[in-house]
Structure formats: structure tokens, C-alpha cells
Amino acid sequence: MNRVQQRTALRDYYSTHFNFDDLAAFINFSDFSTREFGFATLEGKFFRNISFETPKALIDFLVDRTPYHVYIGAVYNDPPTRENPIHTLEWFGHELVFDIDLNEYDAVRQHVCNCQGADQVCIRCWQLVNLAVHIIDETLRLDFGMKDITWVFSGRRGVHGWIADDVGFTINQEQRMSLIDYLSVIHGEAEKARIQDRTKLKYDFRYRIEHTVFKYFLKNVRRKDLIDLGFSSSIATNVMKQLEHQEGQIDESLLRNFNLRIAKINKYDEILRRWVPRIDHKVTIDLRRLLRLPTSIHGKTGKIAQILHPSDIFSFNPDEESSIFT
């Protein structure tokens, strides 16, 4: 599809399909006029320090200018403009956001699926994203009492978790970093990244992490993954037979037996290293960061950055999502 066709597709989407009401679930419209927006054009230019008096004014802009990417930022004391850029304004707040992207898993994805390259994604490696959503969502609710959590497909290879609770909107950079530290079991991006000492993790969180990780691992494990970890051929075959018999349902007895086998070969950390959530810290702690506007179009894929409803989130397959550019 050439540039003219892409522009037509974008204009059609924003004029007939874009529903701004969906954003009311996690963006407060009362301070809309002082919120920053940014845009990337089809020609490759990038602009920020832009604001709109009303949501309709933004939609009119999207239809008229058909930006390639649409980004939303923080709320300030006055409307951001080119004459009054954000560094001259007082920061009022920004939703707490967690970014889970398969880019963070590239060092370990070969242990989960056969995808190669930055643009590939499949239902198997997407389970890494699903697992991260499961753990982070549950932990924020149980350990921090947060309730208004919405997960949004990025349009490409990840999801953003938007927390709309008032407590998350105004917390500072240090407090956001503390949340990241609490949720981070792994330190570093390499395949051999360091695993947090279990004795330094809160017991309930440690149990939740390990219990959930091993269930996801067993649901998605291949025989060659078990052999790669150090299991003998016969034990790997036996485990796969048990899993096949259970048809994907991992009962507690099988989980306990598997944990004992893992402990014997000292591969606990190896599995955690491959499967625990890997969070893009910069997205959470950068108070002035621009993020892709939910329900807008991802310019590289042409896919909608759609809201993932709780009943659908774990059956979602990004590879099956259609693109407005095809």
C-alpha cells in the first residue's frame, strides 16, 4: 500500500471507526485541554507539545492530518504548545503505565518459540506477555489495592497496562521506580540476567510468581525445552505424556512433582529467567513520556491499539489481528 492509500485508510478509520468514548475508562476528560499529545507523520517527522481544547478537536485533527502514530502524554498546569513547551510547565500528573513488550524477551525467546527477528510474533511467545499481564495485574490488585486497570494491545508486539486509580496518577518518579523494583524479579536484559534473591522478595509475591510461572511453563513446554534444561530423554518424554494426558490442565500434583524434578537439577532460576515478567522500566518512571494513544493505529503494522477486555485478554492472538493497510 503506497502513502496515498495509507493516508486514505487512516482518514477512514479516524472519521468512521475511532471511538473516543472508549478512553473514558482510564483517561480523565476534565483535564483534557492541558494534556500533551504528539504525532509522527507519514513523511517521518515528529511533533510534540501539542494540546486540544476538546476531544472533538483532536478527532478533527486526526481526520485532517492523518498522522502515522498518535501519542498521549502527561497533564500540565497550562496547555502545552510550541510557544509553551512542557519543560516550561508544571507537571500535574500522568497515569501509571506498565509496558510489556516482546523486545524485552528477545534474549530468551528461542527457548519458547521459533520466531526470529524484531517483527515476528506467534501465539507461543505471546504467552510470555500473557504471563506478565497475569502476574502484574494480580499483584497490583492484591498487594497495592489498585482496581482500575486496563490492558491495551500496542498494535505490534506488546501491551500497555494503564492504571486509572487516583493514587497512581500523581505519584512521583521515585515512587514509580519503587513499584518497578517490587515487580522486578529479573535484573538485566541478557539471557543470563540475574534473578532476584528469593529471600528478598515478599513471601506472597514470591509464591505467586513461582507458582504462576511454572504453570505457564508447563502449559507451553516442548520436549526439547526439557532436554535443554538438563532432563534426560526418558524423563522429558514422561513429562510430556503426563501433560498430554491432562490436556493442558496443570493440576497441583503434577506441579509439585515437576518442582521437585527441577530442584534436583538446580534449574529453578533458569526457568524463571526465561519466563518472569520483563518490564520496560523507562515507560513507567518517565513522567513526561509520550505513549501510544489507545484505540489509535500503529503506523508500522496498521493494527488498532485496542483495549483488551478481561474476558478476551488471554485468548488474544496479535497475529490474527487485521491491519487497515491491507
Buried (B, 14 or more C-beta within 10 A) or exposed (E): EEEEEBBBBBBBBBBEEBEBEBBEEBBBEEBBBBBBBBBBBBEEEEBBBBBBEEBEEBBBBBBEBBBBBBBBBBBBEBBBBEEBEBEEBEBBBBBBBBBBBBBBBBBBBBBBBEBEEEEBBBBBBBBBBBBBBBBBBEBBEEBBEBEEBBBBBBBBBBBBBBBBBEEBBEBEEEEBEEBBEBBBBBEEEEBEBEBBEBEEBEEEBBEBBBEBBBBBBBBBBBBEBBBBBBBEEEBBBBBBEBBEEBEEEBEEEBBEEBBEBBEEEEBBBBBBBBBBBBBBBEBBBBBBBBBBBBBBBBBEBBBBBBBBEEEEBEEBEBEEBEBBBE
